[in-house]
């Protein structure tokens, strides 16, 4: 047991309550994080998710965080479009936007980002493949000042459903190719869980309408010089019979989107972190 741990034990506290500095002297733990001051905007792109969208939104609302939930229906035809206004009336959605027709996940996300007013913004699919209860863990590196963006990786050891071998291999290949261009060492570029500081996100020029938004957002973050963290997440992937929408054509198109986003304009400008984080200034109110 290290000296700092012994001090903590003698004082009746957890042995992990103190750490030691380089000289072996005990020092206080990290200051408490500003969970009660930060607002997290959860952007939910929705397309034909009648079976899961209510469950997903209810689970999001159980999070012990200050939230703004932005749902964007991308032209659903299975009854989801009619259900979402009811969920808004129940308080599960703060901001609801309805696209007149299906335009793609990227278009839905860009619309959602335009309506997001939180200090930090995260993407949350409506299909229950990703568990919202993992969002606080993704938010922590940003609140500690370590990261400007955090990716939840399906390939870092978290529990996950076993299936779709070629889909897995395609994701790994696309991540590798993206890393070649961005000079990052991500393990899961295509993950849904991308969490970004709001003040950084609003500076990124995003143009893609379909699943090309994933490599485009990654390329823009790299161009902006963002500090990116990855954390393991759980993943309950669906099969195509269960409603999975991305297909091999999207994978082929992603090759072009990776090249285009990294080599052709528009490019993101280098981003300078403000001296004081916006949630420390206390300038934002909870969304109505």
C-alpha positions as CSV (number, residue, x, y, z in Angstrom):
1,X,0.0,0.0,0.0
2,X,1.4,3.4,-1.0
3,X,1.9,6.2,1.5
4,X,-1.1,8.1,0.4
5,X,-3.3,5.1,0.6
6,X,-2.0,4.4,4.2
7,X,-2.9,7.9,5.2
8,X,-6.3,7.5,3.8
9,X,-6.8,4.2,5.6
10,X,-5.7,5.6,8.9
11,X,-8.2,8.4,8.5
12,X,-11.0,5.9,7.8
13,X,-11.3,6.8,4.1
14,X,-11.0,4.6,1.0
15,X,-7.4,3.7,0.2
16,X,-8.0,5.2,-3.3
17,X,-9.2,8.6,-1.9
18,X,-5.6,9.9,-2.1
19,X,-2.9,9.7,-4.7
20,X,0.8,10.4,-4.3
21,X,2.9,13.0,-6.2
22,X,6.3,12.2,-7.8
23,X,7.9,12.6,-4.4
24,X,5.6,10.0,-2.8
25,X,3.7,12.7,-0.9
26,X,-0.1,12.3,-0.6
27,X,-2.2,14.8,-2.5
28,X,-5.9,15.4,-2.6
29,X,-8.1,13.6,-5.2
30,X,-9.3,15.3,-8.3
31,X,-11.9,18.1,-7.7
32,X,-15.5,17.2,-8.1
33,X,-16.8,17.4,-11.7
34,X,-19.4,20.0,-12.7
35,X,-22.2,17.4,-13.5
36,X,-24.8,19.9,-12.3
37,X,-23.6,22.7,-14.6
38,X,-23.0,21.1,-17.9
39,X,-25.9,20.6,-20.4
40,X,-25.6,17.6,-22.7
41,X,-27.6,17.8,-26.0
42,X,-28.5,14.3,-27.1
43,X,-29.3,14.3,-30.9
44,X,-31.4,11.4,-31.9
45,X,-31.8,10.8,-35.7
46,X,-34.9,8.7,-36.2
47,X,-36.0,6.7,-39.3
48,X,-38.7,4.0,-39.0
49,X,-37.9,3.1,-35.3
50,X,-41.5,2.6,-34.1
51,X,-40.5,-0.5,-32.1
52,X,-37.7,1.1,-30.1
53,X,-37.9,4.9,-30.0
54,X,-40.1,5.3,-26.9
55,X,-37.9,2.8,-24.9
56,X,-34.8,4.6,-26.0
57,X,-36.0,8.1,-25.1
58,X,-37.3,6.8,-21.7
59,X,-33.9,5.4,-21.0
60,X,-32.2,8.6,-22.0
61,X,-34.4,10.5,-19.6
62,X,-33.3,8.3,-16.7
63,X,-29.8,9.7,-16.9
64,X,-28.8,11.9,-13.9
65,X,-27.7,14.7,-16.2
66,X,-29.0,18.0,-17.4
67,X,-30.2,17.2,-20.9
68,X,-31.6,18.6,-24.1
69,X,-33.1,15.9,-26.2
70,X,-33.3,16.8,-29.9
71,X,-35.1,14.3,-32.1
72,X,-35.1,14.5,-35.9
73,X,-37.5,12.3,-37.9
74,X,-36.0,11.7,-41.3
75,X,-39.2,10.9,-43.2
76,X,-40.4,7.8,-41.3
77,X,-43.3,5.8,-42.9
78,X,-44.0,3.2,-40.2
79,X,-45.9,5.4,-37.7
80,X,-42.8,6.8,-35.9
81,X,-43.5,10.2,-37.4
82,X,-47.0,10.3,-35.8
83,X,-45.7,8.9,-32.4
84,X,-42.9,11.5,-31.9
85,X,-45.2,14.5,-31.3
86,X,-46.8,12.5,-28.5
87,X,-43.4,11.7,-27.0
88,X,-42.6,15.5,-27.2
89,X,-45.9,16.3,-25.3
90,X,-44.9,13.7,-22.6
91,X,-41.6,15.5,-22.1
92,X,-39.3,12.8,-23.6
93,X,-38.3,15.2,-26.4
94,X,-37.3,18.9,-25.9
95,X,-36.9,19.8,-29.6
96,X,-38.6,17.8,-32.4
97,X,-37.8,18.4,-36.1
98,X,-39.6,16.6,-38.9
99,X,-37.9,16.2,-42.3
100,X,-40.6,16.2,-45.1
101,X,-38.8,13.3,-46.8
102,X,-35.9,10.9,-46.1
103,X,-32.6,12.6,-46.6
104,X,-30.2,10.3,-44.7
105,X,-28.5,10.1,-41.3
106,X,-26.0,12.8,-42.1
107,X,-28.8,15.3,-43.0
108,X,-30.7,14.4,-39.8
109,X,-27.6,14.9,-37.7
110,X,-26.8,18.2,-39.3
111,X,-30.3,19.4,-38.6
112,X,-30.0,18.1,-35.0
113,X,-26.7,19.9,-34.5
114,X,-28.3,23.2,-35.6
115,X,-30.9,22.9,-32.9
116,X,-28.5,21.6,-30.2
117,X,-27.8,24.3,-27.5
118,X,-26.0,22.3,-24.9
119,X,-22.3,22.6,-23.8
120,X,-21.6,19.1,-25.1
121,X,-23.4,17.3,-28.0
122,X,-23.7,13.5,-28.5
123,X,-25.3,11.3,-31.2
124,X,-27.7,8.6,-30.0
125,X,-29.3,6.2,-32.4
126,X,-32.9,5.3,-31.7
127,X,-32.5,1.5,-32.3
128,X,-31.2,0.5,-28.8
129,X,-27.9,-0.9,-30.2
130,X,-26.2,1.6,-27.9
131,X,-27.0,2.0,-24.2
132,X,-27.5,5.6,-23.1
133,X,-26.4,4.7,-19.5
134,X,-22.8,4.8,-20.9
135,X,-23.1,8.5,-21.8
136,X,-21.8,9.8,-18.3
137,X,-18.6,7.8,-18.7
138,X,-18.1,9.3,-22.2
139,X,-18.7,12.8,-20.8
140,X,-16.1,12.5,-18.0
141,X,-12.9,13.0,-20.1
142,X,-14.4,16.3,-21.4
143,X,-15.4,17.5,-18.0
144,X,-11.9,16.7,-16.7
145,X,-10.4,18.8,-19.4
146,X,-8.7,15.8,-21.1
147,X,-10.7,15.7,-24.3
148,X,-12.6,17.9,-26.8
149,X,-14.4,14.8,-28.3
150,X,-14.9,11.3,-27.1
151,X,-15.7,8.2,-29.2
152,X,-17.3,5.1,-27.7
153,X,-15.5,2.1,-29.3
154,X,-17.2,-1.2,-29.9
155,X,-13.8,-2.8,-30.4
156,X,-12.0,-2.1,-27.1
157,X,-13.4,-5.0,-25.1
158,X,-16.9,-4.0,-24.0
159,X,-19.6,-6.7,-24.1
160,X,-21.2,-7.0,-27.5
161,X,-23.4,-9.3,-29.5
162,X,-21.6,-11.7,-31.8
163,X,-22.7,-11.7,-35.4
164,X,-22.1,-10.1,-38.9
165,X,-18.4,-11.0,-39.4
166,X,-18.1,-9.1,-42.7
167,X,-19.8,-6.0,-41.2
168,X,-17.2,-6.1,-38.5
169,X,-14.3,-6.5,-40.9
170,X,-15.6,-3.6,-43.1
171,X,-15.8,-1.4,-40.0
172,X,-12.2,-2.2,-39.1
173,X,-11.0,-1.6,-42.7
174,X,-12.8,1.8,-43.0
175,X,-11.3,2.8,-39.6
176,X,-7.8,1.9,-40.8
177,X,-8.2,3.9,-44.0
178,X,-9.6,6.9,-42.1
179,X,-6.6,6.7,-39.7
180,X,-4.2,6.7,-42.6
181,X,-5.6,10.1,-43.7
182,X,-6.2,11.7,-40.3
183,X,-3.1,10.3,-38.6
184,X,-5.3,9.2,-35.7
185,X,-5.2,5.8,-34.0
186,X,-8.9,5.2,-33.6
187,X,-10.3,1.7,-33.3
188,X,-13.9,2.5,-34.3
189,X,-14.4,5.5,-36.6
190,X,-17.9,4.3,-37.6
191,X,-19.3,4.3,-34.0
192,X,-22.5,6.1,-33.4
193,X,-21.3,7.4,-30.0
194,X,-19.4,10.6,-31.0
195,X,-19.5,13.2,-28.2
196,X,-18.2,16.7,-29.0
197,X,-17.9,20.0,-27.2
198,X,-20.7,22.2,-28.6
199,X,-18.4,25.2,-29.2
200,X,-16.1,23.0,-31.2
201,X,-18.9,21.3,-33.1
202,X,-20.4,24.5,-34.4
203,X,-17.1,25.4,-36.1
204,X,-16.9,22.2,-38.2
205,X,-18.2,22.4,-41.8
206,X,-20.3,19.3,-42.2
207,X,-22.0,18.5,-45.6
208,X,-22.7,14.8,-45.9
209,X,-26.3,13.5,-46.0
210,X,-26.0,9.8,-45.5
211,X,-23.6,7.6,-43.5
212,X,-20.7,9.6,-44.9
213,X,-21.2,11.9,-41.9
214,X,-19.1,9.5,-39.8
215,X,-15.8,9.8,-41.7
216,X,-16.5,13.5,-42.4
217,X,-17.0,14.3,-38.7
218,X,-13.8,12.4,-37.9
219,X,-11.8,14.2,-40.6
220,X,-13.0,17.6,-39.4
221,X,-12.1,16.9,-35.8
222,X,-8.6,15.9,-36.9
223,X,-8.3,19.0,-39.0
224,X,-9.4,21.2,-36.0
225,X,-6.7,19.6,-33.8
226,X,-9.3,18.2,-31.4
227,X,-8.1,16.0,-28.5
228,X,-10.0,12.8,-29.0
229,X,-10.5,10.0,-26.4
230,X,-11.9,6.5,-26.9
231,X,-13.6,4.5,-24.3
232,X,-15.0,0.9,-24.5
233,X,-18.8,0.6,-24.8
234,X,-21.2,-2.3,-24.9
235,X,-23.0,-2.9,-28.2
236,X,-26.1,-4.9,-29.1
237,X,-25.9,-4.9,-32.9
238,X,-29.0,-5.7,-34.9
239,X,-29.2,-7.9,-38.0
240,X,-30.9,-6.7,-41.2
241,X,-34.0,-8.7,-40.4
242,X,-34.2,-6.6,-37.2
243,X,-34.1,-3.3,-39.0
244,X,-30.4,-2.5,-39.5
245,X,-30.2,0.0,-42.3
246,X,-26.6,0.5,-43.3
247,X,-25.5,-1.9,-46.1
248,X,-22.6,-2.8,-48.3
249,X,-23.3,0.1,-50.7
250,X,-22.8,2.5,-47.8
251,X,-19.5,0.8,-47.0
252,X,-18.3,1.3,-50.6
253,X,-19.5,4.9,-50.5
254,X,-17.6,5.4,-47.3
255,X,-14.3,4.9,-49.1
256,X,-15.0,7.9,-51.3
257,X,-16.2,9.9,-48.3
258,X,-13.0,9.2,-46.4
259,X,-10.9,10.4,-49.3
260,X,-13.1,13.4,-50.1
261,X,-13.4,14.6,-46.5
262,X,-9.6,14.5,-45.9
263,X,-8.4,15.9,-49.2
264,X,-11.0,18.2,-50.6
265,X,-12.6,21.3,-49.1
266,X,-14.2,22.5,-47.0
267,X,-11.7,21.9,-44.2
268,X,-12.1,22.7,-40.6
269,X,-10.0,25.5,-39.2
270,X,-7.7,24.9,-36.2
271,X,-9.7,25.3,-33.1
272,X,-8.5,27.2,-30.0
273,X,-9.9,26.0,-26.7
274,X,-11.3,28.9,-24.6
275,X,-9.5,29.7,-21.4
276,X,-12.6,29.1,-19.4
277,X,-15.0,26.2,-20.2
278,X,-18.5,27.4,-21.0
279,X,-20.1,25.3,-18.3
280,X,-17.9,27.0,-15.7
281,X,-19.4,30.3,-16.8
282,X,-22.9,29.1,-15.9
283,X,-24.5,31.0,-18.8
284,X,-27.0,28.4,-20.1
285,X,-30.4,27.5,-18.7
286,X,-32.1,24.1,-18.9
287,X,-34.0,23.7,-22.2
288,X,-37.7,24.5,-21.9
